[in-house]
């Protein structure tokens, strides 16, 4: 009955959902209007020319795609003939899938969780396994998959105390979700305990750690970083990256950089807004400021004070080219973003206080002294000045950050072991 009410409510507000995605988001980013039929389960049959049933990975957006990439590539290496479909919710997520995997996987949007759309999607693709990254727990998707005897694996699962309280408010619907899970692989015992308290059977719970720690830069990636260092630094200037910044935060970051320039006139800020629709808005902010800047997309850098990173798929390399990074979404109440892309390249992290989206990462990273926390743009500026004047302290922060990544690796292999148990035998 709970799922019936949920589905009915979704159908009632469906005009608003369509208006939001196609009109509002589509106006800012045309990618939301492309492939729109997929939002209703009309996935192209050309995606499934391979006869074997696909393994479906659902990654909400860019962050989840990047986190899942090493896992999926390890799976491809272990099972070269495995048919894989990666679904997402956003155009940027889709672009990241294409960038990371080219034509080695199929790609589509996950349908909106209408029962008819989800049923159509599952009927068309007939997945052998559904792997959901983190907490994208859609009731109809999971319940219908469970009814069709499709294993539902929730991997790299995390659940904050606040999210747990939210699920407790819809207990009957939450019970359906928990009952539909075949296996849940969580970051730690605390996350596992919260899922069990929501109704997950203890026997279905496994603690594997976070796959986000399983980042090892390849030779190709290190070569890209070296090229960027030669282009933007050449070891002659202090470079910091402000990655995944949001509105309001953009201004705070630019203010901190102006303070840094008073002490280090040659310093360079590379600012990478979280969403592409913010690129031009940040360019406008820079135009109105006293700061000189160039855009990465125009490839015309000439020792400006700021580089606007208005390209996709390059952030981890830009982190690697910096002396230190600031991870956005943290000076404002957005919960922060992934600091491990920076840490993996031995670049230390500065963060604001709001990091609840990465409660499974930041406590360990700060404990091992690979990250420092600042409460304001004034503190951010002071910390940047300190690191620019103390090269050894800045390098040590980066070394400790990389050590934290290495210490917590191993989740991918544990997760692969779980997935392998549910793959159908080769024909």
Secondary structure, DSSP 8 states (H G I E B T S, - for coil): -HHHHHHHHHHHTHHHHHIIIIIIIHHH-GGGTTTGGGGGT---GGGG-SSS--EEEE--SHHHHHHHHHHHHHHHHH-TT--EEEEESSHHHHHHHHHHHTTSSEEEE---S-HHHHHHHHHHH--SEEEEETT---HHHHHHHHHTT-EEEEEEE---HHHHHHHHHTHHHHHHHHHH-SEEEESSHHHHHHHHHTT--GGGEEE---GGG-----HHHHHHHHHHHHHHTTTSS-EEEEEEE-TTHHHHHHHHHHHHHHH-TT-EEEEEESSGGGHHHHHHHHHHSS--EEEGGGT---S-SEEE--SSS-HHHHHHTSSEEEESSTTTTT-----HHHHTTT-EEEE-S--GGGTTTHHHHHHTTSEEE-SSHHHHHHHHHHHHH-HHHHHHHHHHHHHHHHHT--HHHHHHHHHHTTS----
